[in-house]
Amino acid sequence: MNTITSAIDESRLINRLGLRLMPLLGLLYLVAYIDRSNISFAKLQMLGSLGLSEVAYGLGASLFFIGYLIFEVPSNVMLHKYGAPKWMARIMFTWGVVTILLAFTKNATMFYVLRFLLGASEAGLYPGVIYFLTLWFPQRHRVRMLGYFTVGSSLGNMVGAPICGWLLDKGGILGLQGWQLVFVVTGIPSVLLTFVVLYLLPASPREATFLSDDEKAWLARTLETESAQARKNAARHASLLSVLAEPRVIGMALYYMMLSISVYGVSYWLPTLVKGFGVSNTTNGFLNIIPWLMATIVLAWLPSKLRAGNRALIAMLASALLGMVFFLSSVFMPTNTLRFIALCFGAPCMYLLIPCFWTLPPKFLFGARAAAGIAAINSLGNIGGFIAQNLVPFVKQTTGSTQAPMLIPATCMLIFAIVTSFVLRRSGNAAQNVGSAPVTE
């Protein structure tokens, strides 16, 4: 196979792999994000139904991330051992069942337990997919594929918002209140997708019947070359569990935590903020489409432009700075309309950071260590979700302002920008030859 043919085949092969894998993976993440965002809408009625305060509800909602933290690394190790189809099918089934059970919450204790179990059930999905993509796509193509995958989260917020808002206004069906309908209706799709994942998701290129032997060989050779490079950046004989204490892994987790606080703080609080405009639940849901639609458009378009050199890092720096400006504006603008517009522009800035960030860990992680390390970064970083869902209602309760909590993502975006500028300065031009942004060692 000559060089020209190889280049043509690479482009065609990657596009075909993207069409074969990304729609299903994106659908899983879409459903996952609907099941995450449903808590922000259910809150609008569930507080009164269970007699909870904003702070107590925030604590219950945030326990999801404690279950996630405890079980995420073991879950990703199991995915590496048993393969993506079986383990992701298990994840889908258990989190769907727990979501449905949330509809029958009777008191605060039951709410806390189920939210913890939901996090334990879903643990491993997101880092599992990131690790799964390292088995299929060379490094130079991952930012684009991660962008497509992250579209699932923005679409999940976009699709889930009007559905949840509409369901809140439809209480009485089957004797269920609106917030109960939210959990039942949003939990069923993940249970149904269990069987789709089990039968349609291939475990690895070696088992893919839609690839030729030459294509499998090219992928194996290319990915092994990248793994060899990653091994040079890692301790050659380090144990699997030692990755959890590796300074680069911990640093990446703290870096990601700033993004996690921002994402979950905004998505958790946005329906409550819009509710303050004096609109109905259904209208609230439709207004919540706008920022996530803008994020979806950016994710579908921009990541494919960020393959060369340091472009991903430069985009991260610019997006974090712009996000900080928009979130600050959402606090200090004089009218609700202007504040909402600022949030609509802040959302895509925040979401673009996600696929760009996840191109960095595979630079120094490979094999089973990649499965464990990526899971560790995601789970430790997602403590930001726990922090956000407790800190946001605390700030609101302390200040009495529904706008003040947006100072939290503004601050986090500033910190994220500072760290990114440091990473960008250290990276220089060391990885120009591989066509993607490098990471510091």
KESERO-90855 format. One record per residue (C-alpha): residue number from 1; x, y, z. Coordinates in Angstrom, 2 decimals, padded with zeros to 5 digits. Layout:
// KESERO-90855
NUM | X | Y | Z
...
// end
This chain:
// KESERO-90855
1 | 000.00 | 000.00 | 000.00
2 | 001.70 | 003.23 | -001.09
3 | 001.75 | 006.50 | 000.82
4 | -000.96 | 008.22 | -001.23
5 | -003.29 | 005.24 | -000.94
6 | -002.61 | 005.04 | 002.81
7 | -003.56 | 008.70 | 003.27
8 | -006.76 | 008.26 | 001.27
9 | -007.61 | 005.06 | 003.13
10 | -006.96 | 006.67 | 006.50
11 | -009.41 | 009.48 | 005.90
12 | -012.03 | 007.10 | 004.53
13 | -011.49 | 004.58 | 007.32
14 | -011.72 | 007.14 | 010.13
15 | -014.89 | 008.63 | 008.68
16 | -016.42 | 005.15 | 008.36
17 | -015.47 | 004.29 | 011.93
18 | -016.98 | 007.57 | 013.09
19 | -020.27 | 006.83 | 011.33
20 | -020.30 | 003.29 | 012.72
21 | -019.46 | 004.05 | 016.35
22 | -020.21 | 007.66 | 017.27
23 | -024.01 | 007.77 | 016.77
24 | -024.54 | 004.94 | 019.27
25 | -021.97 | 006.28 | 021.74
26 | -023.43 | 009.77 | 021.43
27 | -026.91 | 008.37 | 022.05
28 | -025.71 | 006.73 | 025.27
29 | -024.30 | 010.01 | 026.49
30 | -027.44 | 011.87 | 025.44
31 | -029.58 | 009.54 | 027.55
32 | -027.07 | 009.79 | 030.41
33 | -027.26 | 013.56 | 030.39
34 | -031.05 | 013.56 | 030.31
35 | -030.90 | 011.38 | 033.42
36 | -028.46 | 013.86 | 034.98
37 | -030.38 | 017.00 | 034.08
38 | -033.75 | 015.59 | 035.19
39 | -032.80 | 016.31 | 038.81
40 | -032.62 | 020.06 | 038.11
41 | -036.21 | 020.08 | 036.79
42 | -037.65 | 017.60 | 039.29
43 | -036.35 | 019.97 | 041.99
44 | -038.94 | 022.57 | 041.01
45 | -041.69 | 020.33 | 042.49
46 | -039.78 | 017.75 | 044.53
47 | -038.65 | 020.28 | 047.14
48 | -042.23 | 020.92 | 048.22
49 | -043.32 | 017.31 | 047.87
50 | -040.58 | 015.97 | 050.17
51 | -040.29 | 019.08 | 052.34
52 | -036.60 | 019.66 | 051.56
53 | -034.63 | 022.89 | 051.64
54 | -032.47 | 024.00 | 048.69
55 | -029.32 | 023.02 | 050.59
56 | -030.65 | 019.60 | 051.63
57 | -031.78 | 018.88 | 048.07
58 | -028.41 | 019.99 | 046.74
59 | -026.72 | 017.54 | 049.09
60 | -028.92 | 014.68 | 047.89
61 | -028.38 | 015.56 | 044.24
62 | -024.62 | 015.75 | 044.75
63 | -024.35 | 012.28 | 046.35
64 | -024.45 | 010.99 | 042.78
65 | -020.81 | 012.06 | 042.49
66 | -019.73 | 010.21 | 045.63
67 | -021.04 | 006.94 | 044.20
68 | -019.38 | 007.86 | 040.93
69 | -016.06 | 008.57 | 042.66
70 | -015.96 | 005.29 | 044.59
71 | -016.91 | 002.98 | 041.74
72 | -015.55 | 004.64 | 038.62
73 | -012.02 | 003.23 | 038.59
74 | -013.17 | -000.36 | 039.37
75 | -015.84 | 000.02 | 036.70
76 | -013.35 | 001.06 | 034.05
77 | -011.00 | -001.78 | 035.00
78 | -013.94 | -004.17 | 034.55
79 | -014.66 | -002.64 | 031.16
80 | -011.06 | -003.28 | 030.15
81 | -011.38 | -006.89 | 031.37
82 | -014.82 | -007.84 | 030.02
83 | -015.12 | -005.53 | 027.00
84 | -017.23 | -002.47 | 026.27
85 | -020.46 | -004.17 | 025.04
86 | -021.08 | -006.28 | 028.16
87 | -020.01 | -003.71 | 030.69
88 | -021.72 | -000.71 | 029.11
89 | -024.91 | -002.76 | 028.81
90 | -024.69 | -003.42 | 032.55
91 | -024.19 | 000.28 | 033.20
92 | -027.21 | 001.23 | 031.10
93 | -029.52 | -001.28 | 032.78
94 | -028.65 | -000.49 | 036.39
95 | -028.76 | 003.28 | 036.03
96 | -032.10 | 003.08 | 034.18
97 | -033.62 | 001.00 | 036.98
98 | -032.35 | 003.36 | 039.70
99 | -033.63 | 006.41 | 037.79
100 | -037.12 | 004.88 | 037.66
101 | -036.95 | 004.06 | 041.38
102 | -036.28 | 007.74 | 042.12
103 | -039.88 | 008.40 | 041.09
104 | -041.03 | 006.57 | 044.20
105 | -038.86 | 008.46 | 046.68
106 | -040.73 | 008.88 | 049.97
107 | -038.31 | 010.87 | 052.10
108 | -034.92 | 012.55 | 052.20
109 | -033.07 | 009.39 | 053.29
110 | -034.41 | 007.37 | 050.36
111 | -033.53 | 010.22 | 048.01
112 | -029.95 | 010.30 | 049.31
113 | -029.52 | 006.52 | 048.99
114 | -030.91 | 006.38 | 045.44
115 | -028.79 | 009.28 | 044.24
116 | -025.69 | 007.53 | 045.61
117 | -026.72 | 004.29 | 043.87
118 | -027.32 | 006.17 | 040.62
119 | -023.75 | 007.45 | 040.68
120 | -022.45 | 003.96 | 041.46
121 | -024.51 | 002.53 | 038.59
122 | -023.41 | 005.06 | 035.98
123 | -019.76 | 005.07 | 037.09
124 | -017.50 | 004.17 | 034.21
125 | -019.64 | 005.24 | 031.26
126 | -017.88 | 008.48 | 030.33
127 | -014.26 | 007.43 | 031.00
128 | -015.13 | 004.03 | 029.55
129 | -016.06 | 005.63 | 026.24
130 | -012.93 | 007.80 | 026.28
131 | -010.81 | 004.70 | 026.84
132 | -012.84 | 002.80 | 024.22
133 | -012.05 | 005.50 | 021.64
134 | -008.32 | 005.04 | 022.26
135 | -008.77 | 001.46 | 020.98
136 | -010.21 | 002.69 | 017.66
137 | -008.92 | 006.13 | 016.73
138 | -005.36 | 007.46 | 016.40
139 | -004.51 | 010.46 | 018.56
140 | -004.80 | 012.99 | 015.72
141 | -008.47 | 012.11 | 015.17
142 | -009.65 | 011.91 | 018.78
143 | -010.45 | 015.57 | 019.41
144 | -012.97 | 015.41 | 016.54
145 | -014.50 | 012.16 | 017.81
146 | -014.60 | 013.44 | 021.38
147 | -016.32 | 016.53 | 020.05
148 | -018.98 | 014.38 | 018.41
149 | -019.35 | 012.36 | 021.60
150 | -019.66 | 015.46 | 023.78
151 | -022.49 | 016.63 | 021.51
152 | -024.48 | 013.92 | 023.31
153 | -024.26 | 015.86 | 026.58
154 | -025.35 | 019.18 | 025.09
155 | -028.11 | 017.42 | 023.15
156 | -029.12 | 015.65 | 026.35
157 | -029.58 | 018.98 | 028.09
158 | -031.29 | 020.40 | 025.01
159 | -033.71 | 017.49 | 024.53
160 | -034.20 | 016.78 | 028.21
161 | -035.11 | 020.35 | 029.15
162 | -038.41 | 020.63 | 027.20
163 | -039.35 | 017.01 | 027.98
164 | -038.80 | 017.47 | 031.72
165 | -040.51 | 020.86 | 031.75
166 | -043.53 | 019.46 | 029.90
167 | -043.74 | 016.41 | 032.18
168 | -043.80 | 018.64 | 035.26
169 | -047.00 | 020.20 | 033.94
170 | -048.56 | 016.77 | 033.19
171 | -048.84 | 015.49 | 036.75
172 | -051.79 | 013.16 | 037.37
173 | -051.05 | 010.59 | 034.66
174 | -051.15 | 007.12 | 036.24
175 | -051.55 | 008.86 | 039.58
176 | -048.02 | 010.23 | 039.44
177 | -046.98 | 013.78 | 040.18
178 | -045.05 | 015.70 | 037.54
179 | -041.65 | 015.15 | 039.16
180 | -042.36 | 011.41 | 039.37
181 | -043.19 | 011.29 | 035.67
182 | -039.84 | 012.96 | 034.96
183 | -037.93 | 010.08 | 036.54
184 | -040.05 | 007.29 | 035.05
185 | -040.03 | 008.62 | 031.48
186 | -036.32 | 009.50 | 031.48
187 | -035.30 | 006.17 | 033.04
188 | -036.99 | 003.88 | 030.52
189 | -034.75 | 004.69 | 027.47
190 | -031.56 | 003.60 | 029.25
191 | -033.12 | 000.24 | 030.13
192 | -034.15 | -000.28 | 026.51
193 | -030.70 | 000.71 | 025.24
194 | -029.17 | -002.11 | 027.28
195 | -029.94 | -004.61 | 024.54
196 | -028.92 | -002.25 | 021.73
197 | -025.48 | -001.82 | 023.27
198 | -025.06 | -005.53 | 023.89
199 | -025.67 | -006.49 | 020.27
200 | -024.52 | -003.51 | 018.20
201 | -021.37 | -002.20 | 019.92
202 | -018.17 | -004.00 | 018.77
203 | -015.62 | -004.66 | 021.51
204 | -012.48 | -003.82 | 019.49
205 | -011.20 | -003.49 | 015.89
206 | -010.08 | -007.13 | 015.96
207 | -013.69 | -008.24 | 016.37
208 | -015.17 | -005.75 | 013.88
209 | -016.68 | -007.63 | 010.94
210 | -017.05 | -004.37 | 009.00
211 | -013.24 | -003.90 | 008.79
212 | -010.96 | -005.61 | 006.29
213 | -007.77 | -007.36 | 007.40
214 | -005.69 | -004.51 | 005.96
215 | -007.70 | -001.92 | 007.88
216 | -007.35 | -003.89 | 011.12
217 | -003.60 | -004.18 | 010.54
218 | -003.23 | -000.44 | 009.85
219 | -005.16 | 000.45 | 013.02
220 | -003.17 | -002.01 | 015.14
221 | 000.14 | -000.73 | 013.78
222 | -000.77 | 002.96 | 014.20
223 | -002.19 | 002.60 | 017.69
224 | 000.74 | 000.47 | 018.85
225 | 003.17 | 003.16 | 017.67
226 | 001.30 | 005.73 | 019.75
227 | 001.24 | 003.39 | 022.76
228 | 004.98 | 002.94 | 022.47
229 | 005.38 | 006.72 | 022.61
230 | 003.14 | 006.87 | 025.68
231 | 005.26 | 004.20 | 027.38
232 | 008.27 | 006.50 | 027.10
233 | 006.35 | 009.03 | 029.21
234 | 005.34 | 006.49 | 031.87
235 | 007.15 | 004.39 | 034.45
236 | 008.00 | 001.23 | 032.53
237 | 007.23 | -001.22 | 035.32
238 | 004.66 | 000.74 | 037.31
239 | 001.74 | -001.22 | 038.73
240 | -001.82 | -000.63 | 037.62
241 | -002.92 | 000.92 | 040.91
242 | 000.13 | 003.20 | 041.07
243 | -001.45 | 005.31 | 038.33
244 | -003.96 | 006.58 | 040.91
245 | -001.16 | 008.33 | 042.80
246 | 000.72 | 009.57 | 039.74
247 | 001.21 | 013.36 | 040.00
248 | 000.15 | 013.95 | 036.40
249 | -003.11 | 012.05 | 036.98
250 | -003.88 | 014.00 | 040.15
251 | -002.96 | 017.27 | 038.43
252 | -005.22 | 016.48 | 035.49
253 | -008.06 | 015.64 | 037.90
254 | -007.75 | 018.99 | 039.68
255 | -007.55 | 020.73 | 036.31
256 | -010.71 | 018.95 | 035.16
257 | -012.45 | 019.70 | 038.46
258 | -012.66 | 023.38 | 037.53
259 | -014.52 | 022.45 | 034.37
260 | -016.74 | 019.99 | 036.22
261 | -017.80 | 022.60 | 038.79
262 | -018.71 | 024.95 | 035.95
263 | -020.68 | 022.43 | 033.88
264 | -022.70 | 021.02 | 036.75
265 | -023.16 | 024.36 | 038.45
266 | -024.68 | 025.89 | 035.32
267 | -026.80 | 022.89 | 034.25
268 | -028.08 | 022.34 | 037.81
269 | -029.01 | 025.96 | 038.45
270 | -030.21 | 027.13 | 035.03
271 | -033.83 | 025.87 | 035.36
272 | -034.10 | 027.52 | 038.79
273 | -032.70 | 030.77 | 037.43
274 | -035.12 | 030.74 | 034.47
275 | -037.99 | 029.89 | 036.83
276 | -037.27 | 033.25 | 038.46
277 | -038.32 | 034.91 | 035.20
278 | -041.90 | 033.98 | 036.11
279 | -042.45 | 031.45 | 033.29
280 | -044.29 | 028.11 | 033.32
281 | -042.43 | 024.80 | 033.62
282 | -043.01 | 024.04 | 029.94
283 | -041.73 | 027.47 | 028.86
284 | -038.80 | 027.03 | 031.20
285 | -037.91 | 023.80 | 029.41
286 | -038.05 | 025.39 | 025.98
287 | -035.94 | 028.38 | 027.06
288 | -033.34 | 025.93 | 028.38
289 | -032.95 | 024.55 | 024.85
290 | -031.20 | 027.71 | 023.65
291 | -027.82 | 027.55 | 025.47
292 | -027.45 | 023.82 | 024.82
293 | -028.37 | 024.23 | 021.15
294 | -025.59 | 026.78 | 020.83
295 | -023.20 | 024.38 | 022.57
296 | -024.24 | 021.58 | 020.22
297 | -023.54 | 023.70 | 017.13
298 | -020.07 | 024.62 | 018.40
299 | -019.24 | 020.99 | 019.30
300 | -020.40 | 019.68 | 015.93
301 | -018.32 | 022.24 | 014.02
302 | -015.19 | 023.41 | 015.84
303 | -013.32 | 020.33 | 017.22
304 | -012.58 | 019.06 | 013.71
305 | -010.62 | 022.30 | 013.13
306 | -008.35 | 021.74 | 016.14
307 | -006.19 | 018.81 | 015.01
308 | -002.93 | 020.62 | 014.22
309 | -000.26 | 021.63 | 016.70
310 | -001.40 | 023.57 | 019.76
311 | -004.78 | 024.58 | 018.39
312 | -006.72 | 022.57 | 020.97
313 | -004.87 | 024.23 | 023.83
314 | -005.26 | 027.69 | 022.28
315 | -008.99 | 027.03 | 021.88
316 | -009.16 | 025.96 | 025.53
317 | -007.51 | 029.18 | 026.68
318 | -009.76 | 031.39 | 024.55
319 | -012.93 | 029.49 | 025.54
320 | -012.14 | 029.62 | 029.25
321 | -011.52 | 033.38 | 029.15
322 | -014.68 | 034.04 | 027.14
323 | -016.66 | 031.77 | 029.46
324 | -015.45 | 033.75 | 032.46
325 | -016.58 | 037.01 | 030.84
326 | -020.04 | 035.66 | 029.95
327 | -020.70 | 034.13 | 033.37
328 | -019.65 | 037.34 | 035.08
329 | -021.97 | 039.24 | 032.74
330 | -024.86 | 036.94 | 033.70
331 | -024.51 | 038.18 | 037.29
332 | -024.19 | 041.91 | 036.66
333 | -026.32 | 042.58 | 033.57
334 | -029.31 | 044.81 | 034.43
335 | -032.15 | 042.68 | 032.95
336 | -033.18 | 039.02 | 032.89
337 | -033.00 | 038.98 | 029.10
338 | -029.39 | 040.16 | 029.01
339 | -028.40 | 037.79 | 031.81
340 | -029.92 | 034.86 | 029.95
341 | -028.20 | 035.85 | 026.70
342 | -024.86 | 035.90 | 028.54
343 | -025.50 | 032.37 | 029.83
344 | -026.42 | 031.23 | 026.33
345 | -022.99 | 032.34 | 025.09
346 | -021.21 | 030.96 | 028.16
347 | -022.50 | 027.41 | 027.65
348 | -020.70 | 026.67 | 024.32
349 | -017.46 | 028.18 | 025.69
350 | -017.66 | 025.77 | 028.60
351 | -018.57 | 022.69 | 026.56
352 | -015.84 | 023.15 | 023.95
353 | -013.31 | 022.62 | 026.73
354 | -014.44 | 019.03 | 027.31
355 | -013.29 | 017.28 | 024.09
356 | -010.11 | 019.36 | 024.01
357 | -009.22 | 018.41 | 027.57
358 | -009.70 | 014.67 | 027.01
359 | -007.06 | 014.57 | 024.28
360 | -004.41 | 015.19 | 026.96
361 | -004.43 | 012.11 | 029.28
362 | -003.77 | 009.51 | 026.51
363 | -000.47 | 011.29 | 025.91
364 | 000.99 | 009.54 | 028.95
365 | -001.47 | 006.70 | 029.66
366 | -001.88 | 003.45 | 027.74
367 | -003.45 | -000.01 | 028.04
368 | -004.99 | -000.95 | 031.38
369 | -003.28 | 002.06 | 032.95
370 | -005.20 | 004.26 | 030.53
371 | -008.48 | 002.66 | 031.62
372 | -007.65 | 003.22 | 035.30
373 | -006.00 | 006.62 | 034.84
374 | -008.75 | 008.14 | 032.70
375 | -011.35 | 006.85 | 035.16
376 | -009.36 | 008.34 | 038.06
377 | -009.13 | 011.74 | 036.36
378 | -012.84 | 011.72 | 035.57
379 | -013.99 | 010.48 | 038.98
380 | -011.74 | 012.80 | 041.01
381 | -012.54 | 015.66 | 038.65
382 | -016.24 | 014.98 | 039.03
383 | -015.99 | 015.81 | 042.71
384 | -016.54 | 019.20 | 041.13
385 | -020.13 | 018.11 | 040.52
386 | -020.51 | 017.36 | 044.23
387 | -019.00 | 020.73 | 045.09
388 | -021.17 | 022.60 | 042.56
389 | -024.48 | 021.07 | 043.63
390 | -023.78 | 021.99 | 047.26
391 | -022.05 | 025.31 | 046.72
392 | -024.58 | 026.76 | 044.27
393 | -027.63 | 026.52 | 046.60
394 | -025.45 | 027.65 | 049.54
395 | -024.44 | 030.81 | 047.67
396 | -028.05 | 031.45 | 046.73
397 | -029.23 | 030.94 | 050.31
398 | -026.43 | 033.11 | 051.70
399 | -026.79 | 036.00 | 049.25
400 | -030.50 | 035.77 | 048.51
401 | -029.68 | 036.25 | 044.82
402 | -030.49 | 033.76 | 042.05
403 | -027.76 | 035.33 | 039.91
404 | -024.87 | 035.22 | 042.42
405 | -024.22 | 031.45 | 042.01
406 | -022.94 | 032.12 | 038.49
407 | -019.88 | 033.71 | 040.09
408 | -018.79 | 030.12 | 040.77
409 | -018.35 | 029.03 | 037.11
410 | -016.82 | 032.43 | 036.34
411 | -014.13 | 031.85 | 038.96
412 | -013.52 | 028.29 | 037.80
413 | -013.14 | 029.40 | 034.19
414 | -010.52 | 031.93 | 035.29
415 | -008.55 | 029.23 | 037.12
416 | -008.90 | 026.89 | 034.15
417 | -007.55 | 029.61 | 031.83
418 | -004.55 | 030.23 | 034.08
419 | -003.64 | 026.53 | 034.18
420 | -004.17 | 026.20 | 030.43
421 | -001.83 | 029.11 | 029.75
422 | 000.82 | 027.32 | 031.83
423 | 000.29 | 024.04 | 029.95
424 | 000.41 | 025.87 | 026.62
425 | 003.65 | 027.62 | 027.52
426 | 005.27 | 024.37 | 028.66
427 | 004.10 | 022.37 | 025.67
428 | 005.77 | 024.59 | 023.06
429 | 006.01 | 022.88 | 019.71
430 | 007.15 | 019.44 | 020.94
431 | 004.28 | 017.48 | 019.34
432 | 003.81 | 019.32 | 016.04
433 | 004.74 | 016.13 | 014.18
434 | 001.73 | 014.19 | 015.51
435 | -000.79 | 016.89 | 014.68
436 | -002.38 | 017.27 | 018.13
437 | -001.88 | 019.28 | 021.30
438 | 000.80 | 017.96 | 023.67
439 | 000.61 | 017.68 | 027.41
440 | 003.21 | 018.61 | 029.99
441 | 005.18 | 015.96 | 031.75
// end
